[in-house]
C-alpha cells in the first residue's frame, strides 16, 4: 500500500501538502552491521579480521575453510560460513511437526544436485539425536532446503542443524504448538521490514527477549523496488520482477544478522503482502506493474515461488501454490487464522465512494472459499481466543465520513459485514484481529458501525464485538520519515489527534515509531504490548520499551488500557550461540568498508569505505601465502565516505587477500578472480 497516499489524505483535511524526504545518516553505518551483497554464484564469504587476530598463515588457512570461531572480548562467536551463509530458520509449527529451512550456497561452477543432511535433537549439544535424514536440493529450488519434520511432541523445544560433507550449519532452536489445557501463549507480530529504511534492530531485541512461542509475520518481508542509502542498498539495485531477482532479494534480507538471529531462535508463521510481489498487488493486477515487466501473472508466480523457496512455510497443495491461508492451534488457548488478503481471490479496490465496486457484493477481499473457511473456523472454534491475522487494517478509518484507504477492509464492507454479523449473532467471544501493512500502530474497538453512538458507546466501548491491533513497521517509513508533509517537527501529534477524534473507536494511534507487537494470551485476559525501538538508524542502539499496553478481558470484546509488561508462564531452554554475519567486519578498526565490488572480480575492484581520521591508508593485494602482488601508494583520504579503485587486469584467476592498512590497524578481505 502507498503510505504517502494515506498520510496525504489526512493532511488534506488540515490544509497542508506533501513534502517527503528521507535521511539515512552516514555516520550510523557501522562495521558490525555492514552487509556485502551475496551474488548468485558466490560461494565464499568475505571474512574480515584485525591484525590482532590473524597475522599468521594458519588463520589465513582458516579463512579459506570459511567456517571458524574467533575469540572476541573473551566470548566465542560462531561465524556462519559457507555453504550455510544464510543461517537456519523454522516455521509453521503444528502439534506434531514443523518446517526447518536453510540454504546450501553452491560453488561458482556447480551443476547438479546436492545432498544435505539434517539432525533434530532435544539437547543443544546434540548428545541425543532424535531424527536425522538426508534431502536433495538443486538449482530448481535455488539450493534451498526445506523439511517438514514429522513425529514430534507437542509444546516441545527442539534443536536442529544441517550438514553437507564436512560443513555444519549454525544450530537452530524451534518449538511445536501445544495441545490440551494450557495457561499461556505468547506471539510476536512483525511486518514491513524495508531493508533500505533502517536497521533490523527489532529482530535482534525480539530474539534477545527469548520469551515467545512464535513470530507471526504479517507480510512485506521484502520490498520489490531498488535504491537505498549507502550500506543498505537493495540488491539488485532495481525493481525486481524476474525469478532470480526475487531470489537475490531474499538472499540479501536473509543475510541480515539480526533477522537471521530471530529466525534462529523462533519458528515463524508468515503470510505475504503486496511488496512481496509488487505494491498494490491483487489477484489479477497491480496498478504499479508496468508494461516493461511483462506479464503480471508470470511476475506474481515468480514472486510466490521465491517466497516459498526462501521461507519456512508449509506447502498446502502440489497444484495450487497461491493457496496460503491456514490455521494454527495452541491447545485450549488459541486458534490463529492466517488470511491471504492479497492474491488468492482478491478483486481490485475502489477509488472512491462513487466507484461502483464500493460496497458491492462483488468486491472480494478473501473470496467466497476463504471467507467460508474463516467463518466455519470461528463458529466451530473451542479455543479461548480466536486471532485473525491478515495484512490489511480491518477496522474503520474515516475522516469527514469518508474512508481514507479503500484498499483496506473499508473498501470491502460486504465481506467485513459478514464477519461482524457472524460474531454478533453467533455470540462468538474473544476475537482479536491482528493486521499489518500500515507502518503505524493502532489499538481499535471493532463494531459494525462505530459512528452510530446508539449501537456503539465511545465512552465505555460497549457495543464493540472484537478488537484489532496493528503493530508498527519494523523499519519501513512512517509518518515522520519522508512523510512529514511540510508540517515539520511534531506534526504526528496533529494527525494522531485528527484520527482519534474522527474515529472514537480507535483508542490508540502512533504514527512515528518502529518495532513490533507482543500478544500474551491467558485465560482471564489477552494483553498486547507495543514495543518501540529508540533508533533504527543506529545499528548499535537496541534500546526499546513497551510504550503502550492494552488488555482485553475474557468475554468483554473491548479494549482496556494499562497493565505491566508480561512474562511467560512456561520455561524456555538455552538459546544457541548467535551467528555473526559472515559479511560483517569483526573488529571495529578504521576504516570500515561499506562496499567491495565486484567480487568475484575481473579487471578492477571498487572499494567504498569510511575513514574516521586523517591517517594515510595503504591498499595491497597478496596471494594466500601472504606474498604482496600489488601495493597502492599510501594515500590520505577525506574524513567520511571515500571511493578507491584498484586495477587488477594483470592478476591471474585465483584466490587473493585484500589488505587495508591504516596506522596500526589492518583488515583483510578475501577476493576471487574469475
C-alpha positions in Angstrom: 0.0 0.0 0.0 1.2 3.5 -0.8 1.5 5.1 2.7 2.1 8.6 1.2 -1.5 8.4 -0.2 -2.9 7.6 3.2 -1.0 10.3 5.1 -1.6 12.9 2.4 -5.3 12.4 2.7 -5.0 13.0 6.5 -3.1 16.2 5.9 -5.5 17.5 3.2 -8.1 17.8 5.9 -5.8 20.2 7.7 -4.8 22.1 4.5 -1.2 21.1 4.2 0.6 19.5 1.3 3.0 16.6 0.7 6.7 17.1 1.2 8.8 13.9 1.6 12.4 13.3 2.4 14.4 10.5 3.9 17.7 11.0 5.6 19.8 7.9 6.4 22.8 9.3 8.3 26.0 8.0 7.0 27.6 8.2 10.5 25.3 5.4 11.6 26.7 2.9 9.1 28.7 0.8 11.5 31.1 -2.0 10.6 29.3 -4.6 12.6 26.2 -4.3 10.5 27.7 -3.7 7.1 26.4 -6.3 4.6 28.1 -7.3 1.4 25.7 -8.5 -1.2 25.7 -12.1 -1.9 25.9 -12.6 -5.6 24.0 -15.6 -7.0 27.0 -17.7 -7.7 29.3 -16.5 -4.9 30.4 -19.4 -2.8 32.8 -17.7 -0.3 32.3 -15.2 2.5 34.3 -12.1 3.0 35.8 -12.7 6.4 37.3 -9.5 8.0 39.7 -9.7 10.9 42.0 -7.3 12.7 45.8 -7.6 12.8 45.4 -8.6 16.5 43.6 -11.7 15.4 45.3 -13.1 12.3 48.8 -12.3 11.5 49.5 -16.0 10.8 49.3 -18.4 7.8 47.2 -20.7 10.0 44.5 -18.2 10.4 44.5 -17.4 6.7 44.0 -21.1 6.0 41.1 -21.0 8.4 39.6 -18.1 6.4 39.8 -20.3 3.3 37.9 -23.1 5.2 35.2 -20.4 5.6 33.9 -21.5 9.0 35.8 -20.5 12.1 35.4 -19.3 15.6 37.1 -16.1 16.8 37.8 -15.0 20.4 36.3 -11.6 20.8 36.2 -9.9 24.2 36.5 -13.4 25.7 33.3 -14.6 24.1 33.1 -17.2 21.3 31.0 -16.1 18.4 30.1 -18.5 15.6 30.7 -17.1 12.2 28.2 -18.6 9.7 30.4 -19.7 6.9 29.9 -21.3 3.6 28.0 -23.2 2.5 25.2 -22.2 5.0 25.7 -18.4 4.7 22.0 -17.6 5.3 21.7 -19.4 8.6 18.8 -21.5 9.5 15.0 -21.0 10.1 11.9 -22.9 11.2 8.2 -22.3 10.8 4.6 -23.3 10.5 4.6 -25.2 13.9 1.8 -27.8 14.4 1.5 -30.1 17.4 3.5 -32.9 15.8 5.5 -31.3 13.0 7.2 -28.1 11.8 9.3 -26.8 8.9 13.1 -26.4 9.1 15.0 -24.4 6.5 18.4 -23.5 5.2 20.3 -22.8 2.0 23.3 -24.5 0.7 25.3 -22.0 -1.3 26.9 -23.8 -4.3 30.4 -23.3 -5.7 30.5 -21.0 -8.7 30.7 -23.7 -11.3 28.5 -26.3 -9.5 26.0 -28.2 -11.5 23.5 -30.9 -10.4 22.0 -31.7 -7.1 23.4 -31.7 -3.5 22.7 -33.9 -0.6 22.2 -32.1 2.7 21.6 -33.9 6.0 19.6 -32.6 8.9 19.6 -33.6 12.6 16.9 -33.0 15.3 17.9 -33.1 19.0 16.4 -32.3 22.3 19.7 -31.1 23.6 21.8 -28.2 22.5 25.0 -30.3 22.2 23.2 -32.9 20.1 24.3 -35.7 22.5 20.9 -37.3 21.8 19.9 -37.2 18.1 16.1 -37.9 17.7 15.9 -37.7 14.0 18.4 -37.4 11.1 17.9 -37.9 7.4 19.1 -36.6 4.0 17.4 -34.4 1.4 18.3 -33.3 -2.1 18.4 -29.8 -3.3 19.3 -28.2 -6.7 19.0 -25.1 -8.8 15.3 -25.6 -9.3 14.9 -24.8 -5.6 17.7 -22.2 -5.7 19.6 -24.7 -3.4 17.3 -24.0 -0.5 16.5 -26.9 1.8 13.1 -27.2 3.4 12.0 -30.2 5.5 8.6 -30.9 7.2 9.9 -32.8 10.3 7.2 -35.2 11.5 6.5 -37.3 14.6 7.4 -34.5 17.1 6.0 -34.0 20.6 3.5 -31.1 21.2 4.7 -28.0 23.1 8.3 -29.1 22.9 11.5 -27.3 22.1 13.9 -28.8 19.7 17.4 -28.0 18.3 18.3 -28.7 14.7 21.2 -28.3 12.3 22.2 -29.1 8.7 25.3 -30.9 7.5 26.8 -31.0 4.0 30.1 -33.0 3.6 32.2 -31.7 6.4 30.4 -28.4 6.9 27.8 -27.9 9.6 25.3 -25.0 9.9 24.7 -22.9 12.9 22.3 -24.6 15.4 18.6 -23.5 15.4 16.0 -23.7 18.1 12.3 -24.2 17.5 9.1 -25.2 19.2 6.0 -27.2 18.3 2.5 -26.0 19.0 0.9 -27.0 22.3 -2.2 -29.1 22.9 -4.7 -29.6 25.8 -5.3 -27.2 28.6 -2.6 -24.6 28.7 -2.4 -21.3 30.5 -0.2 -19.1 28.4 0.6 -18.5 24.7 2.9 -15.7 23.5 3.2 -14.5 20.0 5.3 -11.6 18.5 3.8 -9.8 15.5 6.1 -8.1 12.9 5.6 -6.6 9.5 7.0 -4.3 6.9 10.8 -4.6 7.2 12.2 -2.5 4.4 16.0 -3.1 4.2 16.7 0.4 2.9 14.8 2.3 5.6 16.8 1.3 8.6 18.5 -1.5 10.6 16.6 -4.5 11.7 17.3 -3.8 15.4 13.8 -5.0 16.4 14.6 -8.5 15.2 17.6 -8.6 17.5 15.9 -7.2 20.5 13.0 -9.6 20.0 15.4 -12.5 19.8 17.1 -11.3 23.0 13.8 -11.2 24.8 13.7 -15.0 24.3 10.2 -15.3 25.5 7.6 -16.0 22.8 6.3 -19.2 21.2 6.5 -18.0 17.7 6.8 -14.9 15.5 3.9 -14.1 13.2 5.0 -12.1 10.1 2.1 -10.2 8.5 3.8 -9.5 5.2 6.1 -7.2 3.3 9.1 -9.4 4.3 10.9 -8.0 1.3 10.4 -4.8 -0.8 10.5 -5.0 -4.6 11.9 -1.6 -5.5 15.6 -0.7 -5.8 17.6 2.1 -4.3 18.5 2.9 -0.8 21.3 4.7 1.1 24.9 3.5 1.1 25.3 0.5 3.2 21.6 -0.5 2.9 21.1 -0.5 -0.9 18.8 -3.1 -2.4 20.4 -5.9 -4.4 19.8 -5.9 -7.2 19.6 -2.1 -7.3 16.4 -2.0 -9.4 12.8 -3.1 -9.3 12.7 -6.9 -9.3 10.4 -8.9 -11.5 12.4 -12.0 -12.6 12.7 -15.1 -10.6 16.4 -14.7 -10.0 15.9 -11.1 -8.9 13.4 -12.1 -6.2 15.8 -14.9 -5.1 18.7 -12.4 -4.8 16.5 -10.0 -2.8 15.6 -12.8 -0.3 19.3 -13.7 -0.2 20.1 -10.1 0.8 17.5 -10.0 3.5 18.3 -13.4 4.9 22.0 -12.3 5.3 21.0 -9.6 7.7 22.4 -10.8 11.0 19.5 -9.5 13.2 16.9 -11.2 11.0 18.9 -14.4 10.9 19.2 -14.4 14.7 15.4 -14.1 15.1 14.9 -17.0 12.6 17.5 -19.0 14.5 15.7 -18.9 17.9 11.9 -18.8 17.0 9.6 -20.5 14.5 8.0 -18.1 12.1 4.4 -18.1 10.8 4.2 -16.0 7.6 1.8 -14.6 5.1 2.6 -12.4 2.1 1.5 -8.8 1.4 1.9 -6.7 -1.7 5.5 -5.7 -1.6 6.5 -9.3 -1.5 5.2 -9.2 -5.1 4.7 -5.6 -6.2 3.0 -2.7 -4.5 -0.9 -2.8 -4.7 -0.9 -6.4 -5.9 -4.2 -8.2 -6.1 -5.2 -11.4 -7.8 -5.2 -10.2 -11.4 -3.3 -7.0 -11.5 -1.4 -4.2 -9.8 -1.7 -0.6 -10.7 2.0 -0.3 -10.2 3.0 -3.2 -12.5 4.4 -1.5 -15.7 4.4 -3.0 -19.2 8.1 -3.2 -19.1 7.8 -6.0 -16.6 5.9 -8.3 -18.9 3.0 -10.5 -17.7 1.7 -9.7 -14.2 0.7 -13.3 -13.7 4.2 -14.5 -14.5 5.7 -11.9 -12.2 3.3 -13.0 -9.4 4.1 -16.6 -9.9 7.8 -15.9 -9.8 7.5 -14.0 -6.5 5.4 -16.7 -5.0 8.0 -19.3 -6.0 10.8 -17.4 -4.4 8.7 -16.7 -1.3 8.1 -20.4 -0.9 11.7 -21.4 -1.6 13.2 -18.9 0.8 10.8 -19.1 3.8 10.0 -22.0 6.2 6.4 -22.2 5.1 4.4 -25.5 4.5 3.3 -26.5 1.0 -0.5 -26.8 1.3 -1.1 -28.0 -2.3 1.1 -29.5 -5.0 -1.1 -27.9 -7.7 -2.0 -24.5 -6.1 1.0 -22.5 -4.9 -1.1 -19.4 -4.3 -3.3 -21.0 -1.6 -1.7 -19.8 1.6 -4.5 -19.3 4.2 -4.2 -21.7 7.1 -4.9 -22.3 10.8 -2.6 -22.9 13.8 -3.9 -24.1 17.1 -2.3 -23.9 20.6 -4.5 -26.2 22.7 -7.3 -24.7 24.6 -5.9 -21.2 24.4 -5.7 -20.1 20.8 -6.8 -20.7 17.2 -4.8 -18.5 14.9 -6.3 -17.9 11.4 -3.7 -16.7 8.8 -5.5 -14.9 5.9 -4.4 -14.1 2.4 -6.0 -10.8 1.5 -3.8 -10.2 -1.5 -3.5 -12.9 -4.1 -5.9 -15.8 -3.7 -9.3 -14.2 -4.7 -8.9 -10.5 -4.2 -10.6 -8.0 -6.5 -9.3 -4.5 -7.3 -10.2 -1.9 -4.7 -12.5 1.1 -5.2 -11.1 4.5 -6.0 -13.8 6.4 -4.0 -17.3 6.2 -2.6 -18.8 6.7 -6.1 -17.0 3.8 -7.6 -19.5 1.0 -8.5 -17.3 -1.7 -6.8 -17.5 0.1 -3.4 -19.9 -1.7 -1.0 -20.6 -4.2 -3.8 -21.0 -7.9 -3.1 -18.5 -8.4 -5.9 -15.8 -6.6 -4.0 -13.7 -9.5 -2.7 -11.0 -9.3 0.0 -10.9 -13.0 0.9 -13.2 -14.5 -1.8 -16.0 -16.9 -1.0 -13.9 -20.1 -0.4 -11.5 -18.5 2.1 -14.3 -16.4 3.8 -16.4 -19.5 4.4 -13.4 -21.4 5.7 -12.8 -18.5 8.2 -16.4 -18.3 9.2 -16.6 -22.0 9.8 -13.4 -21.9 11.8 -14.6 -19.1 14.0 -18.0 -20.7 14.6 -16.6 -24.1 15.5 -13.6 -22.9 17.5 -13.4 -24.1 21.1 -10.3 -22.1 21.8 -10.4 -19.3 24.4 -9.0 -16.7 22.0 -9.6 -16.5 18.2 -7.0 -14.4 16.4 -7.4 -13.4 12.8 -4.0 -12.4 11.3 -4.0 -10.6 7.9 -2.1 -7.9 6.0 -4.7 -5.0 6.0 -6.5 -2.8 8.5 -9.8 -4.3 9.4 -11.5 -1.5 11.4 -13.0 1.6 10.0 -10.7 4.7 9.4 -12.6 7.7 8.2 -12.2 11.5 8.2 -15.3 13.6 7.5 -17.3 10.4 6.9 -15.0 9.2 4.0 -12.8 6.1 4.2 -9.1 7.1 4.0 -8.0 3.8 2.5 -10.2 1.9 0.2 -7.5 -0.8 -0.2 -8.2 -1.8 3.4 -11.3 -3.6 4.6 -13.1 -0.2 4.5 -13.3 -0.9 0.7 -14.8 -4.4 1.2 -17.8 -3.8 3.5 -19.8 -6.8 2.1 -17.3 -9.4 3.4 -16.5 -7.5 6.5 -20.1 -7.2 7.5 -20.5 -11.0 7.1 -17.8 -11.5 9.7 -19.4 -8.8 12.0 -22.8 -10.4 11.6 -21.4 -13.9 12.4 -19.6 -12.7 15.5 -22.7 -10.8 16.7 -25.4 -13.3 16.0 -23.4 -16.4 17.0 -22.1 -14.6 20.1 -18.5 -15.6 19.3 -16.4 -14.2 22.1 -12.7 -13.2 22.3 -12.0 -12.4 18.7 -8.8 -10.4 18.1 -7.8 -9.1 14.6 -4.1 -8.5 14.1 -3.3 -6.5 10.9 -0.2 -5.2 9.1 0.8 -3.0 6.2 0.0 0.4 7.7 3.5 1.1 9.2 1.9 2.7 12.2 0.4 1.4 15.5 -3.3 1.2 16.3 -5.5 -0.3 19.0 -9.1 -0.3 18.0 -12.5 -1.5 19.2 -14.3 -3.2 16.3 -18.0 -2.5 15.8 -20.1 -2.8 12.7 -20.8 0.9 12.7 -18.7 2.7 15.4 -20.0 6.1 14.2 -23.5 5.2 15.3 -23.4 6.0 19.0 -26.7 4.3 19.7 -25.1 0.9 18.9 -21.5 1.7 20.0 -20.7 3.8 23.1 -17.3 5.6 22.6 -17.2 6.4 26.3 -17.0 2.8 27.6 -16.6 0.7 24.5 -19.9 -1.1 24.9 -21.1 -2.4 21.5 -17.6 -3.5 20.5 -17.7 -7.0 19.1 -13.9 -7.6 18.9 -10.6 -5.7 18.9 -7.9 -5.0 16.5 -4.2 -4.4 17.0 -1.8 -3.1 14.3 1.9 -3.3 15.1 4.4 -0.6 13.9 6.5 -1.3 10.9 9.8 -2.9 11.8 11.7 -0.4 9.6 9.5 0.8 6.7 9.0 4.5 6.6 6.1 6.0 8.5 4.8 9.5 9.3 8.0 11.2 10.3 10.3 9.6 7.7 9.8 11.1 4.3 6.1 11.7 5.0 6.1 14.9 7.2 4.0 16.8 4.6 5.6 20.1 5.3 4.3 20.1 8.9 7.8 19.9 10.4 8.6 18.7 13.9 5.6 17.5 15.9 3.3 17.0 13.0 2.4 13.5 14.0 0.5 14.6 17.1 -1.8 16.7 14.9 -2.5 13.8 12.6 -3.0 11.4 15.5 -5.4 13.8 17.1 -7.3 14.1 13.8 -7.6 10.3 13.5 -8.7 9.6 17.1 -11.2 12.5 17.3 -12.8 11.4 14.0 -12.7 7.7 14.9 -13.5 7.4 18.6 -13.3 3.6 18.4 -9.6 3.9 17.7 -8.3 4.0 21.2 -4.6 4.3 20.4 -2.6 5.6 17.4 1.1 6.1 17.0 2.4 7.3 13.6 6.1 7.6 14.2 7.7 4.6 15.9 9.1 1.3 14.8 9.2 -2.1 16.5 6.7 -5.0 16.9 3.7 -6.2 18.9 3.7 -8.8 21.6 0.5 -10.7 22.4 0.3 -12.5 25.7 -2.8 -14.8 26.0 -4.0 -16.1 29.3 -7.4 -17.5 30.3 -8.6 -14.3 32.0 -7.3 -11.8 29.5 -5.3 -11.0 26.4 -2.6 -8.4 26.6 -1.0 -6.6 23.7 2.3 -4.7 24.2 3.5 -2.2 21.6 7.3 -2.4 21.7 9.1 0.6 20.2 12.7 0.9 19.3 14.6 4.1 20.2 16.5 4.5 16.9 16.7 2.2 13.9 19.2 4.4 12.1 21.9 3.4 14.6 22.7 -0.4 14.3 24.1 -0.4 17.9 21.1 1.2 19.6 19.0 -1.7 20.9 17.0 0.4 23.4 13.4 -0.5 23.4 10.3 -0.1 25.6 6.8 -1.3 25.9 5.4 2.1 25.1 1.7 1.2 25.3 -0.1 -1.8 26.8 -3.8 -2.8 26.1 -5.9 -5.6 27.6 -9.0 -7.4 26.5 -10.7 -9.1 29.4 -12.3 -12.5 28.9 -15.7 -12.3 27.0 -15.7 -8.5 27.0 -14.6 -7.8 23.4 -13.3 -4.3 24.1 -10.1 -2.6 25.0 -8.8 -1.6 28.4 -5.7 0.5 28.7 -2.8 -0.2 31.0 -1.0 -3.1 32.6 2.5 -4.2 33.3 4.9 -5.9 30.9 4.1 -9.6 30.8 6.4 -12.6 31.3 6.0 -16.1 30.1 4.4 -18.8 32.3 6.5 -21.5 30.6 10.1 -22.5 30.9 12.5 -21.7 28.0 15.7 -23.6 27.3 19.0 -22.3 26.3 19.4 -20.3 23.1 22.0 -21.5 20.6 25.0 -19.2 20.1 24.5 -16.2 17.9 25.7 -16.2 14.4 27.8 -13.2 13.4 27.1 -12.1 9.9 30.0 -13.5 7.7 29.9 -10.4 5.6 30.4 -8.1 8.5 33.6 -6.5 9.9 34.5 -8.4 13.1 36.6 -5.7 14.7 35.8 -2.1 14.6 39.0 -0.9 13.2 39.2 2.2 11.0 38.5 2.5 8.2 35.5 0.2 7.7 34.4 -0.9 4.3 30.9 -0.2 3.1 31.0 -2.0 -0.2 33.5 -4.1 -2.2 32.6 -4.7 -5.8 32.7 -6.8 -7.8 33.7 -10.0 -6.0 34.4 -12.3 -7.8 36.2 -9.6 -9.8 37.8 -9.3 -13.3 39.9 -6.2 -14.3 39.2 -3.9 -11.4 38.0 -3.6 -7.8 36.0 -0.7 -6.4 36.2 -0.1 -2.6 33.8 2.2 -0.8 34.8 2.9 2.8 34.6 5.4 5.6 37.7 7.0 7.1 37.3 8.3 10.7 40.7 10.1 10.9 43.3 11.5 8.6 45.9 8.7 8.9 47.0 7.6 5.4 45.7 4.3 4.1 47.5 1.6 2.1 45.7 -1.0 -0.1 47.6 -4.1 -1.1 46.7 -7.4 -2.7 48.5 -10.6 -1.7 48.2 -14.3 -2.6 47.0 -16.7 0.1 50.6 -17.2 1.4 50.9 -13.5 2.1 53.1 -12.6 -0.8 52.4 -9.0 -1.9 51.4 -8.8 -5.6 50.1 -5.2 -5.7 50.6 -2.3 -3.3 48.9 1.0 -3.9 50.6 4.2 -2.8 49.8 5.2 0.8 47.1 7.9 0.4 45.4 10.3 2.8 41.6 10.5 2.4 38.9 12.9 3.5 37.0 12.1 6.6 33.8 10.2 5.9 32.9 8.2 2.8 35.5 7.6 0.1 35.9 5.5 -3.0 39.1 3.9 -4.3 39.7 1.8 -7.5 42.4 -0.8 -7.9 43.2 -2.1 -11.4 43.6 -5.9 -11.4 43.8 -7.0 -15.1 47.4 -8.4 -14.6 46.3 -10.8 -11.9 45.6 -14.4 -12.9 42.5 -16.3 -11.9 42.5 -17.5 -8.3 42.2 -16.5 -4.6 43.6 -13.3 -3.2 43.6 -11.3 0.0 43.0 -7.5 0.1 44.8 -5.8 2.9 43.6 -2.4 4.1 46.1 -0.8 6.5 45.7 2.4 8.4 48.2 3.1 11.1 48.5 0.1 13.3 45.1 -1.3 12.2 44.8 -3.8 9.3 41.8 -5.5 7.8 41.8 -8.5 5.4 39.1 -9.4 2.9 39.0 -12.4 0.7 38.8 -11.9 -3.1 38.2 -14.3 -6.0 39.3 -13.5 -9.6 37.4 -15.4 -12.3 
